[in-house]
């Protein structure tokens, strides 16, 4: 068990207690590996059957690192009050829900905050400013309580108590204030139990970069197909590249300095010549390779064959987080007068699929390709 020591700048040097809200692939893998390393972690998830399965049999994980079962503690949100009464106020809170559920999850946690409780947005989307605003309205501080992150590994919640680890990837982590604090260093050490952690002095720029990159992930979810059949096809990749280029222009219009990461180099997404376009396509193919390089199909037949957006739509039959992540990107663009037409079109197609008004399929790429041409946004 980790021992607590007191603080620099009002923070604990050692985190005694981690609470992860959302025990799906991202939160569940982090919580399981940190628990395995001996840290005090509680998973909180509203899916009762999932929590019951975790508590009765542990978290079963298969995929790229083989099969394992890790005993992990888990509760449902209605059990939080009793948990806090027994263990004390929350300390480090990692919100790992889908983006659209962030605010509701945070507001449920507020009564259990102490004077040094802090929140990590451990998910996709532009959630950090909203988290800071909710904390400010509640009289609990603001940005100084928020850490941003990008978990760039991937997985899937397959069934209650069962996660699939789909691909390796680092975690980017940084204070929204851009400081390097004791709590940041300790949290980094804890998350290293799962994967490599890269500390960032511009985490907001990295979050934006992930959302710009994610435009091509949304694109890949327009068809019920493997990634090599969508982004891996040059014709389709050229459409995706045009979508990402527009997303990059939205970031620039907002004055954001984007940071490159393993899957994405924004410098490649503003091609001026056919040679530049080829470099962009090579970048997309490299991202596909990174996502698949650790998979051994002869050892494990992966259930998750597409993005998290695809997984939500096809496997879990529920709305994805596109509205609150890539949809938010478009809103940022519209607020500063940027051209968002291509991202708006793509997002609207996803919404129609989720609403049962459009079929998944490669025909969606034909339609989007025609739209790219009609507004003059083809790549050179």
C-alpha positions as a Markdown table, in Angstrom:
| # | Residue | x | y | z |
|---|---|---|---|---|
| 1 | Unk | 0.0 | 0.0 | 0.0 |
| 2 | Unk | 1.2 | 3.5 | -0.8 |
| 3 | Unk | 1.9 | 5.7 | 2.2 |
| 4 | Unk | 0.8 | 9.3 | 2.2 |
| 5 | Unk | 3.3 | 12.1 | 2.8 |
| 6 | Unk | 2.3 | 15.7 | 3.1 |
| 7 | Unk | 2.7 | 18.4 | 0.7 |
| 8 | Unk | 4.3 | 20.9 | -1.5 |
| 9 | Unk | 2.0 | 23.7 | -2.6 |
| 10 | Unk | -0.9 | 22.2 | -0.8 |
| 11 | Unk | -0.8 | 18.9 | -2.6 |
| 12 | Unk | 0.1 | 15.4 | -1.3 |
| 13 | Unk | 3.5 | 14.2 | -2.6 |
| 14 | Unk | 2.1 | 10.7 | -2.7 |
| 15 | Unk | -1.4 | 9.9 | -3.8 |
| 16 | Unk | -3.1 | 7.6 | -1.4 |
| 17 | Unk | -6.4 | 7.0 | -3.2 |
| 18 | Unk | -7.4 | 6.9 | -6.9 |
| 19 | Unk | -11.1 | 7.0 | -7.9 |
| 20 | Unk | -11.8 | 6.2 | -11.6 |
| 21 | Unk | -15.2 | 7.0 | -12.8 |
| 22 | Unk | -16.0 | 4.9 | -15.8 |
| 23 | Unk | -14.7 | 1.3 | -15.8 |
| 24 | Unk | -14.7 | 0.7 | -19.5 |
| 25 | Unk | -11.7 | 0.0 | -21.6 |
| 26 | Unk | -9.6 | 3.1 | -20.8 |
| 27 | Unk | -10.5 | 3.5 | -17.1 |
| 28 | Unk | -10.8 | -0.2 | -16.5 |
| 29 | Unk | -7.3 | -1.0 | -17.9 |
| 30 | Unk | -5.7 | 1.8 | -15.9 |
| 31 | Unk | -7.4 | 0.9 | -12.7 |
| 32 | Unk | -6.6 | -2.8 | -13.1 |
| 33 | Unk | -2.9 | -2.3 | -13.8 |
| 34 | Unk | -2.5 | 0.3 | -11.0 |
| 35 | Unk | -4.3 | -2.1 | -8.6 |
| 36 | Unk | -2.0 | -4.9 | -9.7 |
| 37 | Unk | 1.0 | -2.6 | -8.9 |
| 38 | Unk | -0.3 | -2.2 | -5.3 |
| 39 | Unk | -2.0 | 1.2 | -5.5 |
| 40 | Unk | -5.3 | 1.9 | -3.8 |
| 41 | Unk | -7.9 | 2.2 | -6.6 |
| 42 | Unk | -11.6 | 2.2 | -6.7 |
| 43 | Unk | -13.6 | 1.9 | -10.0 |
| 44 | Unk | -17.0 | 3.5 | -10.2 |
| 45 | Unk | -19.4 | 2.5 | -13.0 |
| 46 | Unk | -23.1 | 2.8 | -13.4 |
| 47 | Unk | -23.4 | -0.6 | -15.2 |
| 48 | Unk | -24.4 | -2.7 | -12.2 |
| 49 | Unk | -23.7 | -6.1 | -13.8 |
| 50 | Unk | -20.2 | -4.9 | -14.7 |
| 51 | Unk | -19.5 | -3.9 | -11.1 |
| 52 | Unk | -20.9 | -7.2 | -9.8 |
| 53 | Unk | -18.8 | -9.2 | -12.2 |
| 54 | Unk | -15.6 | -7.3 | -11.2 |
| 55 | Unk | -16.3 | -7.8 | -7.5 |
| 56 | Unk | -17.1 | -11.5 | -7.8 |
| 57 | Unk | -14.5 | -12.6 | -10.3 |
| 58 | Unk | -12.0 | -9.8 | -10.8 |
| 59 | Unk | -11.4 | -8.0 | -14.1 |
| 60 | Unk | -10.6 | -10.4 | -16.9 |
| 61 | Unk | -8.4 | -8.9 | -19.6 |
| 62 | Unk | -7.3 | -10.5 | -22.9 |
| 63 | Unk | -5.8 | -9.1 | -26.1 |
| 64 | Unk | -2.3 | -8.0 | -26.9 |
| 65 | Unk | -0.8 | -8.9 | -23.5 |
| 66 | Unk | -2.4 | -12.2 | -23.1 |
| 67 | Unk | -5.0 | -13.3 | -20.6 |
| 68 | Unk | -5.1 | -12.3 | -17.0 |
| 69 | Unk | -7.6 | -11.7 | -14.2 |
| 70 | Unk | -6.9 | -8.9 | -11.7 |
| 71 | Unk | -8.8 | -8.5 | -8.5 |
| 72 | Unk | -10.1 | -4.9 | -8.5 |
| 73 | Unk | -12.5 | -3.0 | -6.3 |
| 74 | Unk | -15.6 | -1.5 | -7.9 |
| 75 | Unk | -18.8 | 0.3 | -6.8 |
| 76 | Unk | -21.8 | 1.9 | -8.5 |
| 77 | Unk | -22.3 | 5.7 | -8.2 |
| 78 | Unk | -25.0 | 5.2 | -5.5 |
| 79 | Unk | -22.4 | 3.5 | -3.3 |
| 80 | Unk | -20.0 | 6.5 | -3.3 |
| 81 | Unk | -21.3 | 8.1 | -0.2 |
| 82 | Unk | -20.8 | 5.0 | 1.9 |
| 83 | Unk | -17.3 | 4.5 | 0.3 |
| 84 | Unk | -16.3 | 8.1 | 1.3 |
| 85 | Unk | -17.6 | 7.6 | 4.8 |
| 86 | Unk | -15.4 | 4.6 | 5.2 |
| 87 | Unk | -12.2 | 5.9 | 3.4 |
| 88 | Unk | -12.4 | 9.7 | 3.5 |
| 89 | Unk | -12.9 | 12.3 | 0.9 |
| 90 | Unk | -11.8 | 11.8 | -2.7 |
| 91 | Unk | -8.2 | 12.7 | -3.6 |
| 92 | Unk | -7.4 | 11.9 | -7.3 |
| 93 | Unk | -10.4 | 11.5 | -9.5 |
| 94 | Unk | -10.0 | 10.2 | -13.1 |
| 95 | Unk | -13.1 | 10.7 | -15.2 |
| 96 | Unk | -13.0 | 8.0 | -17.8 |
| 97 | Unk | -16.6 | 8.1 | -19.0 |
| 98 | Unk | -17.7 | 8.9 | -22.6 |
| 99 | Unk | -17.4 | 12.7 | -23.1 |
| 100 | Unk | -21.1 | 13.2 | -23.1 |
| 101 | Unk | -21.4 | 11.9 | -19.6 |
| 102 | Unk | -18.6 | 14.0 | -18.1 |
| 103 | Unk | -20.6 | 16.8 | -16.5 |
| 104 | Unk | -23.2 | 14.5 | -14.9 |
| 105 | Unk | -20.4 | 12.3 | -13.5 |
| 106 | Unk | -18.5 | 15.3 | -12.1 |
| 107 | Unk | -21.5 | 16.9 | -10.5 |
| 108 | Unk | -22.3 | 13.6 | -8.7 |
| 109 | Unk | -18.8 | 13.7 | -7.3 |
| 110 | Unk | -18.7 | 17.3 | -6.0 |
| 111 | Unk | -20.1 | 16.5 | -2.5 |
| 112 | Unk | -17.2 | 14.2 | -1.9 |
| 113 | Unk | -14.4 | 16.7 | -2.7 |
| 114 | Unk | -11.8 | 17.7 | -0.1 |
| 115 | Unk | -9.5 | 20.8 | -0.2 |
| 116 | Unk | -6.9 | 19.1 | -2.4 |
| 117 | Unk | -9.1 | 16.8 | -4.5 |
| 118 | Unk | -8.2 | 17.1 | -8.2 |
| 119 | Unk | -9.8 | 15.9 | -11.4 |
| 120 | Unk | -8.2 | 14.3 | -14.5 |
| 121 | Unk | -10.1 | 14.2 | -17.7 |
| 122 | Unk | -9.0 | 10.7 | -18.7 |
| 123 | Unk | -11.0 | 10.5 | -21.9 |
| 124 | Unk | -11.5 | 12.0 | -25.4 |
| 125 | Unk | -13.0 | 15.4 | -26.0 |
| 126 | Unk | -12.5 | 19.0 | -24.9 |
| 127 | Unk | -13.7 | 18.5 | -21.3 |
| 128 | Unk | -11.1 | 20.3 | -19.2 |
| 129 | Unk | -12.6 | 23.9 | -19.5 |
| 130 | Unk | -16.1 | 22.6 | -18.6 |
| 131 | Unk | -14.7 | 20.7 | -15.6 |
| 132 | Unk | -12.9 | 23.8 | -14.4 |
| 133 | Unk | -16.1 | 25.9 | -14.8 |
| 134 | Unk | -18.3 | 23.4 | -12.9 |
| 135 | Unk | -15.7 | 23.4 | -10.1 |
| 136 | Unk | -15.6 | 27.2 | -10.1 |
| 137 | Unk | -19.4 | 27.5 | -9.9 |
| 138 | Unk | -19.4 | 25.0 | -7.0 |
| 139 | Unk | -16.8 | 27.1 | -5.1 |
| 140 | Unk | -14.2 | 24.4 | -5.5 |
| 141 | Unk | -11.6 | 26.3 | -7.4 |
| 142 | Unk | -11.1 | 25.9 | -11.1 |
| 143 | Unk | -8.3 | 25.2 | -13.6 |
| 144 | Unk | -5.8 | 24.6 | -10.8 |
| 145 | Unk | -7.7 | 21.5 | -9.8 |
| 146 | Unk | -7.7 | 20.0 | -13.4 |
| 147 | Unk | -5.2 | 17.7 | -15.1 |
| 148 | Unk | -5.5 | 17.0 | -18.8 |
| 149 | Unk | -4.6 | 13.7 | -20.4 |
| 150 | Unk | -4.7 | 11.7 | -23.6 |
| 151 | Unk | -4.8 | 7.9 | -23.1 |
| 152 | Unk | -3.5 | 6.7 | -26.4 |
| 153 | Unk | -3.8 | 3.0 | -25.8 |
| 154 | Unk | -7.0 | 1.2 | -26.9 |
| 155 | Unk | -9.3 | -1.4 | -25.7 |
| 156 | Unk | -12.9 | -2.5 | -25.4 |
| 157 | Unk | -15.4 | -3.3 | -22.7 |
| 158 | Unk | -16.7 | -6.6 | -24.2 |
| 159 | Unk | -18.9 | -8.0 | -21.4 |
| 160 | Unk | -19.4 | -7.5 | -17.7 |
| 161 | Unk | -16.0 | -7.9 | -16.0 |
| 162 | Unk | -14.3 | -8.4 | -19.4 |
| 163 | Unk | -11.9 | -6.0 | -21.2 |
| 164 | Unk | -10.0 | -6.5 | -24.4 |
| 165 | Unk | -6.6 | -4.7 | -24.6 |
| 166 | Unk | -6.5 | -3.8 | -28.4 |
| 167 | Unk | -3.4 | -1.7 | -28.9 |
| 168 | Unk | -0.5 | -0.2 | -27.1 |
| 169 | Unk | 0.1 | 3.5 | -26.8 |
| 170 | Unk | 1.4 | 6.1 | -24.3 |
| 171 | Unk | -0.4 | 8.4 | -22.0 |
| 172 | Unk | 0.1 | 12.2 | -22.4 |
| 173 | Unk | -0.4 | 14.0 | -19.0 |
| 174 | Unk | -0.2 | 17.6 | -18.0 |
| 175 | Unk | -1.4 | 20.2 | -15.6 |
| 176 | Unk | -3.8 | 22.7 | -17.3 |
| 177 | Unk | -1.7 | 25.3 | -15.5 |
| 178 | Unk | 1.3 | 23.9 | -17.3 |
| 179 | Unk | 3.2 | 23.5 | -14.0 |
| 180 | Unk | 5.0 | 20.3 | -13.1 |
| 181 | Unk | 3.5 | 19.5 | -9.7 |
| 182 | Unk | 4.2 | 16.7 | -7.2 |
| 183 | Unk | 0.7 | 15.3 | -7.8 |
| 184 | Unk | 1.4 | 15.2 | -11.6 |
| 185 | Unk | 4.7 | 13.4 | -11.0 |
| 186 | Unk | 3.1 | 10.9 | -8.6 |
| 187 | Unk | 0.1 | 10.2 | -10.9 |
| 188 | Unk | 2.5 | 9.7 | -13.8 |
| 189 | Unk | 4.4 | 7.1 | -11.7 |
| 190 | Unk | 1.2 | 5.3 | -10.9 |
| 191 | Unk | 0.0 | 5.2 | -14.5 |
| 192 | Unk | 3.4 | 3.9 | -15.6 |
| 193 | Unk | 2.0 | 0.7 | -14.1 |
| 194 | Unk | 0.0 | 0.4 | -17.3 |
| 195 | Unk | 2.1 | 2.1 | -20.0 |
| 196 | Unk | 4.6 | 4.8 | -20.8 |
| 197 | Unk | 3.6 | 8.3 | -19.6 |
| 198 | Unk | 4.8 | 11.4 | -21.4 |
| 199 | Unk | 4.5 | 14.7 | -19.4 |
| 200 | Unk | 3.4 | 17.7 | -21.3 |
| 201 | Unk | 3.8 | 21.4 | -20.8 |
| 202 | Unk | 1.1 | 22.0 | -23.5 |
| 203 | Unk | -1.5 | 19.4 | -22.7 |
| 204 | Unk | -4.3 | 21.6 | -24.2 |
| 205 | Unk | -2.4 | 21.7 | -27.5 |
| 206 | Unk | -2.1 | 17.9 | -27.4 |
| 207 | Unk | -5.7 | 17.4 | -26.6 |
| 208 | Unk | -6.6 | 19.6 | -29.6 |
| 209 | Unk | -4.2 | 17.5 | -31.7 |
| 210 | Unk | -5.9 | 14.3 | -30.7 |
| 211 | Unk | -9.3 | 15.7 | -31.6 |
| 212 | Unk | -8.0 | 17.0 | -35.0 |
| 213 | Unk | -6.5 | 13.5 | -35.6 |
| 214 | Unk | -9.8 | 11.9 | -34.5 |
| 215 | Unk | -11.6 | 13.4 | -37.5 |
| 216 | Unk | -10.2 | 10.5 | -39.5 |
| 217 | Unk | -11.2 | 8.1 | -36.8 |
| 218 | Unk | -14.8 | 9.3 | -37.1 |
| 219 | Unk | -14.4 | 8.9 | -40.8 |
| 220 | Unk | -13.5 | 5.3 | -40.4 |
| 221 | Unk | -16.7 | 4.6 | -38.5 |
| 222 | Unk | -18.9 | 5.5 | -41.5 |
| 223 | Unk | -18.7 | 1.8 | -42.7 |
| 224 | Unk | -18.8 | -1.5 | -40.9 |
| 225 | Unk | -15.4 | -2.5 | -42.1 |
| 226 | Unk | -11.9 | -3.1 | -40.9 |
| 227 | Unk | -9.5 | -0.1 | -40.8 |
| 228 | Unk | -7.5 | -1.4 | -43.7 |
| 229 | Unk | -10.7 | -1.4 | -45.8 |
| 230 | Unk | -11.4 | 2.3 | -44.9 |
| 231 | Unk | -8.3 | 4.4 | -44.0 |
| 232 | Unk | -6.1 | 1.8 | -45.6 |
| 233 | Unk | -7.6 | 2.4 | -49.1 |
| 234 | Unk | -5.9 | 5.4 | -50.8 |
| 235 | Unk | -9.0 | 6.8 | -52.3 |
| 236 | Unk | -10.7 | 6.8 | -48.9 |
| 237 | Unk | -7.6 | 8.1 | -47.1 |
| 238 | Unk | -7.5 | 11.1 | -49.4 |
| 239 | Unk | -11.1 | 12.0 | -48.2 |
| 240 | Unk | -10.1 | 11.5 | -44.6 |
| 241 | Unk | -7.0 | 13.6 | -45.1 |
| 242 | Unk | -9.2 | 16.5 | -46.4 |
| 243 | Unk | -11.4 | 16.2 | -43.4 |
| 244 | Unk | -8.4 | 16.3 | -41.0 |
| 245 | Unk | -6.9 | 19.2 | -42.9 |
| 246 | Unk | -10.0 | 21.3 | -42.3 |
| 247 | Unk | -9.9 | 20.3 | -38.6 |
| 248 | Unk | -6.3 | 21.5 | -38.5 |
| 249 | Unk | -7.4 | 24.8 | -39.9 |
| 250 | Unk | -10.1 | 25.0 | -37.2 |
| 251 | Unk | -7.4 | 24.6 | -34.6 |
| 252 | Unk | -5.2 | 27.3 | -36.2 |
| 253 | Unk | -8.2 | 29.7 | -36.4 |
| 254 | Unk | -8.5 | 29.2 | -32.6 |
| 255 | Unk | -4.9 | 30.1 | -32.1 |
| 256 | Unk | -4.0 | 26.5 | -30.9 |
| 257 | Unk | -0.4 | 25.3 | -31.1 |
| 258 | Unk | -0.8 | 21.6 | -31.9 |
| 259 | Unk | 1.6 | 19.0 | -30.6 |
| 260 | Unk | 2.5 | 15.9 | -32.6 |
| 261 | Unk | 2.1 | 12.5 | -31.0 |
| 262 | Unk | 2.7 | 8.8 | -31.9 |
| 263 | Unk | -0.2 | 8.5 | -34.3 |
| 264 | Unk | -0.2 | 12.0 | -35.8 |
| 265 | Unk | 2.0 | 14.7 | -37.1 |
| 266 | Unk | 0.0 | 17.8 | -37.9 |
| 267 | Unk | 2.8 | 19.1 | -40.2 |
| 268 | Unk | 1.8 | 16.5 | -42.8 |
| 269 | Unk | -1.8 | 17.6 | -43.1 |
| 270 | Unk | -1.5 | 20.8 | -45.1 |
| 271 | Unk | -0.3 | 19.4 | -48.4 |
| 272 | Unk | 0.6 | 21.8 | -51.2 |
| 273 | Unk | 1.8 | 19.3 | -53.8 |
| 274 | Unk | 1.1 | 15.6 | -54.8 |
| 275 | Unk | 4.3 | 14.7 | -53.0 |
| 276 | Unk | 3.0 | 16.3 | -49.8 |
| 277 | Unk | -0.2 | 14.4 | -50.2 |
| 278 | Unk | 1.8 | 11.1 | -50.5 |
| 279 | Unk | 3.6 | 12.0 | -47.2 |
| 280 | Unk | 0.1 | 12.5 | -45.6 |
| 281 | Unk | -1.1 | 9.1 | -46.9 |
| 282 | Unk | 2.1 | 7.6 | -45.6 |
| 283 | Unk | 1.3 | 9.1 | -42.2 |
| 284 | Unk | -2.1 | 7.6 | -42.2 |
| 285 | Unk | -0.7 | 4.2 | -43.1 |
| 286 | Unk | 1.9 | 4.5 | -40.3 |
| 287 | Unk | -0.9 | 5.2 | -37.9 |
| 288 | Unk | -2.7 | 2.1 | -39.0 |
| 289 | Unk | 0.5 | 0.1 | -38.6 |
| 290 | Unk | 1.0 | 1.5 | -35.0 |
| 291 | Unk | -2.6 | 0.4 | -34.1 |
| 292 | Unk | -2.0 | -3.1 | -35.3 |
| 293 | Unk | 1.7 | -3.8 | -34.7 |
| 294 | Unk | 1.3 | -5.5 | -31.4 |
| 295 | Unk | -1.6 | -7.7 | -32.4 |
| 296 | Unk | -1.0 | -11.4 | -33.0 |
| 297 | Unk | -4.1 | -12.7 | -34.7 |
| 298 | Unk | -3.0 | -16.4 | -34.4 |
| 299 | Unk | -2.9 | -16.0 | -30.6 |
| 300 | Unk | -6.1 | -13.8 | -30.2 |
| 301 | Unk | -9.0 | -13.1 | -32.4 |
| 302 | Unk | -9.9 | -9.5 | -31.6 |
| 303 | Unk | -13.5 | -8.7 | -31.0 |
| 304 | Unk | -13.0 | -4.9 | -31.5 |
| 305 | Unk | -12.1 | -4.5 | -35.1 |
| 306 | Unk | -12.6 | -0.8 | -35.5 |
| 307 | Unk | -12.6 | 2.5 | -33.6 |
| 308 | Unk | -14.4 | 3.2 | -30.3 |
| 309 | Unk | -17.0 | 5.1 | -32.3 |
| 310 | Unk | -17.5 | 2.0 | -34.5 |
| 311 | Unk | -17.6 | -0.2 | -31.4 |
| 312 | Unk | -20.4 | 2.0 | -29.8 |
| 313 | Unk | -22.5 | 2.0 | -32.9 |
| 314 | Unk | -22.1 | -1.6 | -34.1 |
| 315 | Unk | -21.3 | -3.6 | -30.9 |
| 316 | Unk | -22.9 | -1.7 | -28.1 |
| 317 | Unk | -25.7 | -0.2 | -30.1 |
| 318 | Unk | -25.5 | 3.2 | -28.4 |
| 319 | Unk | -24.7 | 6.8 | -29.4 |
| 320 | Unk | -21.0 | 7.5 | -29.8 |
| 321 | Unk | -19.2 | 10.5 | -28.3 |
| 322 | Unk | -18.9 | 12.3 | -31.7 |
| 323 | Unk | -21.4 | 15.0 | -30.7 |
| 324 | Unk | -19.3 | 16.0 | -27.6 |
| 325 | Unk | -15.9 | 15.6 | -29.2 |
| 326 | Unk | -15.7 | 16.2 | -32.9 |
| 327 | Unk | -19.0 | 18.0 | -32.8 |
| 328 | Unk | -17.4 | 20.3 | -30.2 |
| 329 | Unk | -14.5 | 20.8 | -32.6 |
| 330 | Unk | -16.9 | 22.2 | -35.2 |
| 331 | Unk | -18.5 | 24.5 | -32.6 |
| 332 | Unk | -15.0 | 25.9 | -31.8 |
| 333 | Unk | -14.6 | 26.5 | -35.5 |
| 334 | Unk | -18.0 | 28.2 | -36.0 |
| 335 | Unk | -17.3 | 30.5 | -33.0 |
| 336 | Unk | -14.3 | 32.0 | -34.8 |
| 337 | Unk | -15.7 | 32.0 | -38.3 |
| 338 | Unk | -13.7 | 29.0 | -39.6 |
| 339 | Unk | -14.9 | 26.8 | -42.4 |
| 340 | Unk | -16.3 | 23.7 | -40.8 |
| 341 | Unk | -18.5 | 22.4 | -43.7 |
| 342 | Unk | -16.6 | 19.1 | -44.3 |
| 343 | Unk | -16.5 | 18.1 | -40.6 |
| 344 | Unk | -20.1 | 19.1 | -40.2 |
| 345 | Unk | -21.1 | 16.9 | -43.1 |
| 346 | Unk | -19.2 | 13.9 | -41.8 |
| 347 | Unk | -20.5 | 14.4 | -38.3 |
| 348 | Unk | -24.1 | 14.7 | -39.5 |
| 349 | Unk | -23.6 | 11.4 | -41.4 |
| 350 | Unk | -22.6 | 9.7 | -38.1 |
| 351 | Unk | -25.6 | 11.2 | -36.3 |
| 352 | Unk | -27.9 | 9.9 | -39.0 |
| 353 | Unk | -26.4 | 6.4 | -38.6 |
| 354 | Unk | -26.9 | 6.6 | -34.8 |
| 355 | Unk | -30.5 | 7.7 | -35.3 |
| 356 | Unk | -31.2 | 4.9 | -37.7 |
| 357 | Unk | -31.7 | 7.2 | -40.7 |
| 358 | Unk | -28.6 | 6.1 | -42.6 |
| 359 | Unk | -26.9 | 2.7 | -43.2 |
| 360 | Unk | -23.3 | 2.0 | -42.5 |
| 361 | Unk | -21.3 | 1.3 | -45.6 |
| 362 | Unk | -18.7 | 2.2 | -48.2 |
| 363 | Unk | -21.4 | 4.2 | -50.1 |
| 364 | Unk | -21.0 | 6.9 | -47.4 |
| 365 | Unk | -17.5 | 7.5 | -48.7 |
| 366 | Unk | -18.8 | 8.0 | -52.2 |
| 367 | Unk | -21.2 | 10.6 | -50.9 |
| 368 | Unk | -18.5 | 12.4 | -48.8 |
| 369 | Unk | -16.0 | 12.2 | -51.7 |
| 370 | Unk | -18.6 | 14.0 | -53.9 |
| 371 | Unk | -19.1 | 16.6 | -51.3 |
| 372 | Unk | -15.3 | 17.2 | -50.9 |
| 373 | Unk | -15.2 | 17.8 | -54.7 |
| 374 | Unk | -18.2 | 20.1 | -54.7 |
| 375 | Unk | -16.7 | 22.5 | -52.1 |
| 376 | Unk | -13.2 | 22.3 | -53.7 |
| 377 | Unk | -11.4 | 20.6 | -50.8 |
| 378 | Unk | -9.6 | 17.8 | -52.6 |
| 379 | Unk | -6.0 | 17.1 | -51.7 |
| 380 | Unk | -3.5 | 17.9 | -54.4 |
